[in-house]
Amino acid sequence: MPMPDLASEDTLVSVYRETLRPLFAFVARRTAGDRTLAEDVTQEAWLRAVADWSRKGVPREPLAWLCTAARNLLSNWYRAQARKRLTRVDLELDAQTLAPTTSGAVVAVQQGMARLRRADAELLEAFHVDGLSMRDLAASHRCSEKAIEGRLRRARVALARVLEPWILDGERS
């Protein structure tokens, strides 16, 4: 196994320049337009990277490392937020969208996703957040588009069940 790159200042600056935009885009897609949160998470992921990479060297896939750190930071942030009661309209859990309309709804969806089976959460995230098509997902999962459609439907139902405690009784449709 090759030795990791030494984390010299020049190396870190070069990796920073290569990864900043894609990392911010990754985080921004997961914060529903909360630019301040996206900036904070991107910055914190990089601070952790510098601390880790200064000791261990730059990993083979620095962007993947940063995205994992950012995903963990976001999960922690969403878990720390107080639960809010929401309407079904706030959540928008239909077949075509998973588009929470308020920051409270974003928090609820993220907390709900954290409680799903990993495969379900990753599938919902890939389709609704990353924008992968049914065809792309079918190819990557080595199954048919119909199978992906069924998995997505079941994952949405599971998410809706997990989110039930957040939904106001008077606002059910």
PLY file of the C-alpha trace (Angstrom):
ply
format ascii 1.0
element vertex 173
property float x
property float y
property float z
element edge 172
property int vertex1
property int vertex2
end_header
0.00 0.00 0.00
1.53 3.37 -0.99
2.36 5.90 1.67
-0.11 8.81 1.90
1.00 12.19 0.62
2.74 14.26 3.22
0.44 17.03 4.34
2.70 19.92 3.47
1.19 23.37 3.27
1.47 23.30 -0.54
-0.28 19.92 -0.69
-3.09 21.09 1.58
-3.58 24.29 -0.43
-3.68 22.31 -3.67
-6.22 19.82 -2.30
-8.25 22.67 -0.82
-8.48 24.38 -4.21
-9.51 21.13 -5.90
-12.15 20.13 -3.35
-13.69 23.31 -1.95
-16.36 23.81 -4.62
-17.49 20.19 -4.86
-17.50 19.86 -1.06
-19.56 23.02 -0.64
-21.99 21.83 -3.36
-22.31 18.47 -1.59
-23.08 20.17 1.73
-25.35 22.86 0.23
-27.59 20.20 -1.37
-28.10 18.75 2.10
-28.96 22.01 3.89
-31.96 23.10 1.81
-30.52 26.50 0.98
-29.14 27.34 4.42
-25.95 28.95 3.13
-24.63 29.78 6.60
-24.95 26.17 7.73
-23.38 24.94 4.48
-20.44 27.30 4.94
-20.00 26.33 8.59
-20.05 22.61 7.85
-17.67 22.98 4.90
-15.27 24.96 7.07
-15.47 22.51 9.97
-14.90 19.54 7.65
-11.76 21.23 6.37
-10.55 22.06 9.89
-10.90 18.40 10.79
-9.13 17.39 7.61
-6.15 19.62 8.34
-5.88 18.27 11.89
-6.12 14.65 10.72
-4.05 14.95 7.58
-1.25 16.79 9.36
-0.71 13.62 11.40
-1.63 10.90 8.90
-1.11 12.44 5.48
-3.65 13.24 2.78
-5.90 10.24 2.00
-6.04 8.72 -1.45
-9.54 10.21 -2.01
-9.57 13.54 -0.14
-12.99 14.62 -1.44
-14.57 11.36 -0.26
-12.97 11.87 3.17
-14.28 15.44 3.32
-17.79 14.44 2.22
-17.92 11.74 4.89
-16.78 14.25 7.52
-19.38 16.76 6.30
-22.15 14.15 6.29
-21.27 13.24 9.89
-21.19 16.90 10.93
-24.60 17.48 9.36
-26.04 14.42 11.05
-24.79 15.67 14.39
-26.17 19.16 13.74
-29.58 17.86 12.70
-29.75 15.55 15.73
-28.97 18.47 18.03
-31.88 20.54 16.71
-35.11 20.50 18.62
-37.94 18.55 17.05
-40.66 20.70 15.54
-44.17 19.68 14.76
-44.81 20.05 11.04
-47.58 19.80 8.49
-47.47 17.26 5.70
-47.18 20.20 3.31
-43.93 21.22 5.05
-42.47 17.79 4.40
-43.51 17.11 0.78
-42.88 13.39 0.72
-44.44 12.54 -2.62
-42.95 10.25 -5.26
-41.20 12.98 -7.21
-39.88 15.18 -4.43
-38.44 15.01 -1.00
-38.36 18.75 -0.59
-38.86 20.04 2.92
-40.10 23.62 2.75
-38.87 24.95 6.10
-35.69 24.60 8.12
-37.68 22.68 10.73
-38.79 20.27 8.04
-35.19 19.84 6.88
-34.23 18.97 10.45
-37.08 16.47 10.73
-36.24 14.81 7.40
-32.55 14.55 8.31
-33.40 13.06 11.70
-35.86 10.70 10.05
-33.27 9.64 7.47
-30.82 8.90 10.29
-33.37 6.44 11.71
-33.94 4.55 8.46
-32.06 1.48 7.34
-28.82 2.69 5.79
-29.73 1.31 2.35
-33.08 3.16 2.36
-31.52 6.44 3.49
-28.74 6.21 0.90
-31.23 5.45 -1.88
-33.47 8.39 -0.93
-30.44 10.67 -0.68
-29.04 9.54 -4.04
-32.37 10.10 -5.82
-33.77 13.17 -4.09
-30.67 15.05 -2.95
-27.99 14.07 -5.44
-30.43 13.90 -8.35
-29.41 10.50 -9.70
-31.90 9.08 -12.18
-33.75 5.77 -11.86
-31.54 4.48 -14.68
-28.33 5.49 -12.87
-29.53 3.94 -9.62
-30.60 0.73 -11.38
-27.19 0.45 -13.01
-25.29 1.07 -9.78
-27.48 -1.38 -7.84
-27.46 -3.91 -10.70
-31.21 -4.23 -10.87
-34.13 -2.96 -12.95
-35.59 0.53 -12.84
-38.85 -1.04 -11.60
-36.96 -2.55 -8.67
-35.47 0.86 -7.82
-38.91 2.45 -8.11
-40.28 -0.10 -5.63
-37.36 0.40 -3.24
-37.81 4.16 -3.35
-41.54 3.83 -2.67
-40.88 1.55 0.32
-38.15 3.89 1.61
-40.53 6.88 1.39
-43.20 4.94 3.29
-40.62 4.03 5.96
-39.55 7.67 6.20
-43.17 8.83 6.49
-43.69 6.35 9.36
-40.57 7.61 11.13
-41.74 11.21 10.69
-45.26 10.61 12.08
-44.36 12.03 15.53
-43.39 15.35 13.91
-46.64 15.79 11.97
-49.45 17.86 13.46
-52.63 15.84 13.89
-54.85 18.64 12.56
-52.87 18.98 9.34
-53.03 15.46 7.96
-54.24 15.12 4.44
0 1
1 2
2 3
3 4
4 5
5 6
6 7
7 8
8 9
9 10
10 11
11 12
12 13
13 14
14 15
15 16
16 17
17 18
18 19
19 20
20 21
21 22
22 23
23 24
24 25
25 26
26 27
27 28
28 29
29 30
30 31
31 32
32 33
33 34
34 35
35 36
36 37
37 38
38 39
39 40
40 41
41 42
42 43
43 44
44 45
45 46
46 47
47 48
48 49
49 50
50 51
51 52
52 53
53 54
54 55
55 56
56 57
57 58
58 59
59 60
60 61
61 62
62 63
63 64
64 65
65 66
66 67
67 68
68 69
69 70
70 71
71 72
72 73
73 74
74 75
75 76
76 77
77 78
78 79
79 80
80 81
81 82
82 83
83 84
84 85
85 86
86 87
87 88
88 89
89 90
90 91
91 92
92 93
93 94
94 95
95 96
96 97
97 98
98 99
99 100
100 101
101 102
102 103
103 104
104 105
105 106
106 107
107 108
108 109
109 110
110 111
111 112
112 113
113 114
114 115
115 116
116 117
117 118
118 119
119 120
120 121
121 122
122 123
123 124
124 125
125 126
126 127
127 128
128 129
129 130
130 131
131 132
132 133
133 134
134 135
135 136
136 137
137 138
138 139
139 140
140 141
141 142
142 143
143 144
144 145
145 146
146 147
147 148
148 149
149 150
150 151
151 152
152 153
153 154
154 155
155 156
156 157
157 158
158 159
159 160
160 161
161 162
162 163
163 164
164 165
165 166
166 167
167 168
168 169
169 170
170 171
171 172
